[in-house]
Amino acid sequence: MQSQLDELIVGTRSEQIEAQKARVRQVQSQLDELIAGTRSEQIEAQKARVRQVQSQLDELIAGTRSEQIEAQKAEVQRFEAQISEIDVVLRKSILYAPFTGTISVRHLDEGVVVNATQAVVRLVEDGERKVRVGVPPTQASRLRIGSLEEVRVAQKTLSAQVLSILPEVDSMTRTQSVILALPQAIAPGTIVKLELNQIETVTGYWLPTSALVWGKRGLLACFALVSPQKSDLAIPPLTYQTEKRMVEVLHTQGDRSLVRGLLKPGELVVTTGTNQLVPGQLVRYRFFGQEKDQ
């Protein structure tokens, strides 16, 4: 269509004009022959043909009319609009990955109709690995973007750089997400632990974890040894009565726990065999050499 428009704008070529002139001469010759000895209706028909051919010749000599050029321009614009529309459809039909990666999972096969927000593939980013760690807000406020923190991957301790700290707190875990860059490629899905040091001054008692038992409403407790209540029975020396004391576990380290609660300094606490005791039970305090078995 564009070549036809260019031809209309440039005008009629000289060879077309010469060809039309030859055609006029031929038709005029035929007319002269008819006039010399032909019926009137044939003469009139030939005259009309001569006028038609001469009109075409005049149009070629005068050049293309403006309305033809405009019509051809409109046709070109129509095709250009169709091409632009096809380009838009093609752009919307092609998905581009936001980063360089490897397709690890393909959720759908070719030819399947996909709904909005439906995942098609799972793309794993190549290169640098990042990890998201949930940190309590009090600890997250101590971190700084760009700082190096220690993380544990399996049995390895690595240094990871803090890239960003998300401002919102997760409604389920009540933690803030911290994004860290790992120094080397780690397989996606690997569990990474962020190690943070925190020093707090608290008052409590270290007890063997075996000394803890379940108390009321799912809370923890321990058995303290107190003097037995007055009774008519003869109670042997070093006999105590068990009393359940509710405690709160502040920290656990190995096989011992730091607790606070209703304990008092200097009180004796049962550390083993607690599953065989009940509140108010009488027990004896025995010595083995220089060690005390409670």
C-alpha positions, 0 to 999 in steps of 0.5 A, spaced: 500 500 500 505 504 501 508 503 494 502 505 491 501 511 495 508 513 493 506 512 486 500 516 486 504 522 490 510 522 484 505 522 479 504 518 472 510 515 469 512 518 462 511 511 459 504 510 461 503 517 458 506 514 451 502 508 452 496 512 452 497 516 447 498 510 442 492 507 444 488 514 443 491 514 436 489 507 435 482 508 437 482 514 432 484 510 427 479 505 428 474 511 428 476 514 421 475 507 418 468 507 421 467 514 418 469 512 411 464 506 411 460 504 417 453 505 420 452 511 424 451 507 431 458 504 430 461 511 429 457 513 435 460 508 439 467 509 437 466 516 438 464 514 445 470 510 446 475 515 443 472 520 448 473 515 454 480 513 452 482 521 451 479 522 458 484 517 461 489 520 457 488 527 460 487 524 467 494 521 466 497 527 463 494 532 469 496 527 474 493 524 480 487 527 483 488 529 491 482 525 493 486 519 490 492 521 494 488 522 501 484 515 500 491 512 499 494 515 505 488 513 509 489 506 507 496 506 509 494 509 516 489 503 517 494 498 515 499 501 520 494 502 526 493 494 525 500 493 525 501 497 532 495 493 535 498 486 533 505 489 536 501 491 543 498 484 543 504 480 542 507 484 548 502 482 552 502 475 550 510 475 552 512 474 560 519 477 561 523 474 568 524 480 573 531 477 574 536 471 571 534 465 574 533 457 573 526 454 572 525 449 578 518 447 577 513 448 571 506 448 574 502 448 568 502 444 561 502 448 554 495 450 552 492 450 559 488 456 560 491 460 566 487 464 571 489 471 574 494 470 580 495 463 578 503 461 578 505 458 572 513 456 573 517 457 579 523 461 578 530 460 582 534 466 582 541 465 580 547 468 583 547 471 590 543 468 595 538 472 600 535 469 606 529 472 610 529 471 618 524 473 623 527 477 628 523 480 634 522 487 634 527 489 640 533 485 636 531 488 629 532 495 632 539 493 634 541 491 627 544 496 621 543 495 614 550 493 611 552 490 618 555 483 618 552 478 622 553 471 624 548 466 621 549 458 622 547 454 616 547 446 618 554 446 622 557 452 618 558 459 621 558 464 616 558 472 615 552 475 612 550 482 610 544 485 612 541 488 606 534 491 609 529 491 615 522 490 613 518 495 617 512 491 618 511 486 624 508 479 622 501 478 625 502 471 626 510 470 629 510 478 631 517 478 628 520 483 623 523 480 617 530 481 616 533 480 609 541 478 609 546 476 603 549 470 604 557 470 602 556 463 598 551 460 594 546 456 598 541 451 596 534 454 596 530 452 601 535 451 606 534 453 613 539 459 616 539 461 623 541 468 625 545 468 631 545 474 636 548 476 642 543 479 648 545 481 655 540 482 660 540 482 667 535 478 671 534 475 678 532 467 678 535 460 679 538 455 675 535 448 676 536 442 672 531 441 667 529 435 670 526 438 676 521 442 672 514 439 672 507 441 669 503 446 673 496 449 673 493 451 666 499 449 662 504 453 666 511 450 669 512 448 676 517 445 681 517 441 688 520 445 693 521 441 700 518 445 706 518 443 713 512 438 715 506 441 718 504 439 725 502 432 726 500 427 731 505 422 728 512 421 729 516 424 723 523 422 723 529 427 722 530 430 716 523 429 713 520 434 709 514 435 705 513 437 698 510 443 695 509 445 688 512 452 686 510 455 680 516 458 676 517 461 669 523 459 665 527 465 662 532 461 659 535 454 657 542 452 656 543 445 655 540 441 661 539 446 666 534 452 666 534 459 669 527 460 672 524 465 677 517 465 681 515 463 688 522 460 690 526 463 696 533 463 697 536 457 700 530 452 699 531 445 697 528 443 690 527 436 688 531 435 681 530 428 679 524 423 680 519 428 680 514 424 676 513 420 682 511 426 687 505 429 689 504 436 693 504 434 700 508 428 700 513 426 705 520 425 703 527 424 707 533 428 706 539 423 705 547 424 705 551 420 700 558 422 702 559 429 701 554 430 696 547 431 697 541 427 694 535 431 694 
